Every structure is written in structure tokens, then in C-alpha cells.
Amino acid sequence: MAGGQSVQGTPGTPRVLRVMNDRAALDLLVSQGPLTRTQIGELTGLSKPTASQLLARLEAAGLVRTTGNVTGRPGPSAQLYEINPTAAHIAALAVDQLGITAAVADITGQVLGEERVDTGAVAEDAPHRTAQLVARAVDGALAKAGLGRAELHGAVIGTPGALDPQTGRLRYAPHLPGWHSRALKEELAEVLGTPITIENDVNLAAVAEQYDGAAQDFDDFVLVWADEGVGAAIVLGGQLLRGATGGAGEIGYMPLPGAPLARGGDRSAAQADAGGGFQRLVGSPSVIELAREYGVTGVRTVAGAMAHDEVRAEVARRLATGIAAVVAVVDPRLVVLSGEVAQAGGETLRALVEEEFTGLALPRPTLRLSDIDGPAILIGALRTALADAREAVFHTG
């Protein structure tokens, strides 16, 4: 979802056409793996001499490399070309209340190292504590990858809340102490020595769904995240909707019948835990509390709570109420259910939510469960960082 860079020059000139052909070939090698010169020529429509010149140019720039030959067919063996994985490296991070997970990958998307750092790893009163935690996570992942900070080309960090584009401060995440500095982005970029993007975690989960999951081939969809926190990512025309302060999709605060109102923009961590709005209906702590209200004893996990029919049916009703409010405004083609609550409820929960929409005077979007294999937020951060790095590194003009 990164924006494109303009190519300097007049459209149609040889230089501009070379840049376009280079990028087309690089994108093919990313998406389809090793290819021969003939295959690249056929897929791009380039002549053999032009394809040969292109590959020589990209190889000299360190963007592609040879990787053996095609065997088992008549005639001379053809050389295979692939993206040079060392052309760039990126870091992806996912932040939660308990710590930070970092992954380092090469330009092909191959994860080379991963590290988890708990918030207790740095004393609460330590200066620049947040930057220290981020640095420890990234350095740990880099060490496992056999790399240093100087080899990073960029990093994307997924956090609850959203960075206000007007103030530079993280909003809607009072439960993350130390993450609300106006200069947070600059501080993290300085400590890592690489450009930093701070992105809402649910938005990144939506990126993961669009690339690898349930939202592939959908340009208009909403991802509803029900976990410790509750939020949504809204994608319209293939683009994330962010809002004036970065808060589009903060449906955890949405007022709904049966839930206390969430009041106050700068709430304390204690108030944030108590919360209000939609989060008090379908967040993980509320689901466990609901099970106890239904007389289920000894339940300590969302999975344990959602194993009971009455709890699952009530959560479905609550989810449907909130989703209906979003659908009435956005009218998406698809709604993806994600997060711990959706995973615990599974297909039975999805079917119950869908049933709740029967008879409502609203559009009926397709309703799917997330099918991301792995941590969606970290995968989305990885995808976003790769897109940014490729946009910069693959620009040969």
C-alpha cells in the first residue's frame, strides 16, 4: 500500500521505458520466483536482446543474480535469474502491552531472524525506555540474521492506536506508557539508524489479509479485530482509510446499547483497561467475564469461554450489532473477523454472526474468518516494510 515514486523524464523516452521495464521484470521475479531470460521476455513482451540488456543492467546494480540452470529439456540449458536477497533488509515489529516482537527479512521476504523482548527487560524509569526496548528487539533479530543495523533499509512498527499526522503523537493507546512522545518517530529512527514507519496494528492485520489471507482480490473490505483491544481497519478502493487524526476504525470506542460510554481523550491506563463502548462488549476480558455471568466456573481463557454455546451466541449478537453499525456507514463487500475472540469462536461464531444479519435492512457483505497463518500484525508490518523497500531499491532511474 506504499505510494509510487514518479519517474523523472518524458513518458516514452528510452530512459523512462528502461525504468518501467526494469521494475516490471523485478516485480515478476518477486512474484514468480526464478525465471529464465526467455520467460522474462515472454512475460514482459520484450525482445531477447532487450531482455538480455535488462538482466545485465539489473545484475550489475546488484538487484538480481543467477541461480543455476534449467535442466531436463532439449537444447542448451537456460540460466535462471532471481532477486538478489541481499539487495535490502527490513525490520518489522509488533508492539503489545507485554512486549515487542521484531523480525528481520531480506528483500524477497525471507525472515532471517526474530526476537521477542518483554517490557520488563528495561527498567520503567530508564531514560528513553521505549527506544531501548525497540533497539533490543531489532538488535536481537539482526544478530540471529547475522546482520548489523547498517544493513537495514527501513522498519515498520505496528502499535495499538494511531499516529496523529498533525501532532506526531500516538493516540487511542493510553495503555502503552512511553509511546506518546511527540518525537517518538524521530527518536526510534535515530536509535536504529534507518527510516521508521509507525502504523496502527489492526491496519497492518488488514494488509496481511489483503496480501495473504481472506481479503485477497477485495478492494473494499473491513477487518474487525476482537482481542484484548477492539478495532477495525477500513479499506476502500484498495486504500486504508485513516481519518483526520489517524483514528478511522477505532470502533472499540463506538457507543452501543448495553455498554458504558468511553469518555475522555487522555485516559489513564486504569481507565483504558475498564474502557467503554464496543470494546466492553466483545473484547477478550469481557468475553471471559460474560462466561462467568452465565455461570461458567473456572474459565480463564477466551477459548474456554467460547466453548459454551450460550456465550458464543451472545458474543455473536454483540459482534453483529457493532458490525451492522460499520456496514451501514461503509457498505463494504467483505467483513473479515480476526483476533483472539474470532479465532476462539471459529466457523460456528462466523455463522452465528451472519445469521444475526438476516432480515436487517442493510447491505449483506461477505463474512469471513481470518485465515492468516501466523501473527497477522507482524506479517502486515513485514509486507508494508517490503513494499516500501522495494519501491526505493527497485527504482533504477
Summary of the structure (lengths in Angstrom):
residues: 397
radius of gyration: 23.6
end to end distance: 21.3
largest distance: 75.2
contacts: 1341
relative contact order: 0.13
helix: 43%
strand: 20%
